Amino acid sequence: MDAKGERPATTNIYTPDAETTNEPLLLGNFVSRHHRGYVGKLRTAYTLDWHDNGQVVGTYHYPSRSGVTYRLEGQLEKRKSLRLTEYTNDRKSADCELKFNSRSNAYEGTMYNTDGRRFDMKIGDISD
């Protein structure tokens, strides 16, 4: 409930169509979710905050490489396209372009590192 005693609007923040998936609905300002996936051939673990205005912020790390965490900031566009910027030690290190794949229930695409390298990237459900 908000200050006026009204229930906040519910918005789908993860998938394009909440009625055909079992994804969480946003109540209030944002929802924080844990995801698994990969960058290149390395498995990744993500913690992302999905905001009702489309903003996505969070971090990820490689479970096989302890001690290094990467920051992500970006925007979910039209509920299907996810654009993220990766920061390493507060410096931009990559741009990520992902699209929602309903078959895999994940965002899949490419990470473009600032040094010219490219990697396949996936941000999936925690059960992936």
HUTAZI-V889953 format. One record per residue. N is the residue number from 1. RES is the residue in three letters. PHI is phi in whole degrees, 0 to 359 (* if undefined). OMEGA is omega in degrees with one decimal (NA if undefined). BURIAL is # if it has 9 or more other C-alpha atoms within 8 Angstrom, else .. Layout:
n = <N	N>
res = <RES	RES>
phi = <PHI	PHI>
omega = <OMEGA	OMEGA>
burial = <BURIAL	BURIAL>
//
This chain:
n = <1	2	3	4	5	6	7	8	9	10	11	12	13	14	15	16	17	18	19	20	21	22	23	24	25	26	27	28	29	30	31	32	33	34	35	36	37	38	39	40	41	42	43	44	45	46	47	48	49	50	51	52	53	54	55	56	57	58	59	60	61	62	63	64	65	66	67	68	69	70	71	72	73	74	75	76	77	78	79	80	81	82	83	84	85	86	87	88	89	90	91	92	93	94	95	96	97	98	99	100	101	102	103	104	105	106	107	108	109	110	111	112	113	114	115	116	117	118	119	120	121	122	123	124	125	126	127	128>
res = <MET	ASP	ALA	LYS	GLY	GLU	ARG	PRO	ALA	THR	THR	ASN	ILE	TYR	THR	PRO	ASP	ALA	GLU	THR	THR	ASN	GLU	PRO	LEU	LEU	LEU	GLY	ASN	PHE	VAL	SER	ARG	HIS	HIS	ARG	GLY	TYR	VAL	GLY	LYS	LEU	ARG	THR	ALA	TYR	THR	LEU	ASP	TRP	HIS	ASP	ASN	GLY	GLN	VAL	VAL	GLY	THR	TYR	HIS	TYR	PRO	SER	ARG	SER	GLY	VAL	THR	TYR	ARG	LEU	GLU	GLY	GLN	LEU	GLU	LYS	ARG	LYS	SER	LEU	ARG	LEU	THR	GLU	TYR	THR	ASN	ASP	ARG	LYS	SER	ALA	ASP	CYS	GLU	LEU	LYS	PHE	ASN	SER	ARG	SER	ASN	ALA	TYR	GLU	GLY	THR	MET	TYR	ASN	THR	ASP	GLY	ARG	ARG	PHE	ASP	MET	LYS	ILE	GLY	ASP	ILE	SER	ASP>
phi = <*	269	300	271	80	260	283	295	295	258	226	284	242	244	244	294	217	295	285	254	229	253	284	290	257	280	242	89	275	200	231	260	226	258	225	237	179	202	230	63	260	264	292	230	233	247	235	234	259	259	270	292	269	96	291	232	223	167	220	210	212	261	304	279	231	283	94	241	237	251	265	236	219	181	218	268	250	53	61	231	243	242	245	232	245	263	237	243	51	65	245	300	237	193	247	236	237	229	235	285	249	293	292	263	54	210	269	229	177	228	259	250	288	293	271	100	285	231	222	295	219	218	238	244	288	300	278	294>
omega = <176.9	-177.2	179.8	-178.7	-179.5	177.8	178.8	178.4	177.8	-177.6	175.3	-177.0	-174.6	-177.2	-179.1	-174.0	-176.5	-177.1	-179.3	178.0	178.2	-178.8	-177.8	175.4	-179.6	174.1	-177.8	-170.5	-179.0	172.0	178.8	-177.4	173.1	-179.2	171.7	178.5	177.7	166.8	-171.9	179.2	-176.7	175.8	-179.3	173.6	-175.8	164.8	-174.7	172.2	-179.0	-176.5	-177.7	176.8	179.0	179.5	177.1	178.2	177.6	-177.9	170.0	175.9	175.0	179.8	-179.8	-179.9	-177.3	172.6	-179.0	176.7	-179.4	178.1	177.2	174.3	178.9	-171.8	171.1	-175.5	178.2	176.4	-177.7	-175.8	-177.8	177.1	-177.8	170.8	178.3	176.4	175.2	-176.5	177.9	175.1	178.2	-178.5	179.6	167.7	-178.1	177.6	-176.1	175.7	-179.7	177.1	-175.9	179.0	-179.8	-177.9	-175.8	170.5	-177.7	179.7	-172.4	170.1	179.2	-179.7	-179.4	178.1	176.0	179.0	178.1	-180.0	169.0	-177.3	177.2	171.9	-174.9	179.0	179.4	-179.1	179.7	NA>
burial = <.	.	.	.	.	.	.	.	.	.	.	#	#	.	#	#	.	#	.	.	.	.	.	.	#	#	#	.	.	#	#	.	.	#	#	#	#	#	#	.	.	.	#	#	#	#	#	#	#	#	#	#	.	#	#	#	#	#	#	#	#	#	.	.	.	.	.	.	#	#	#	#	#	#	#	#	#	.	#	#	#	#	#	#	#	#	#	#	.	.	.	#	#	#	#	#	#	#	#	#	#	.	.	.	#	#	#	#	#	#	#	#	#	#	.	.	.	.	#	#	#	#	#	#	#	.	.	.>
//
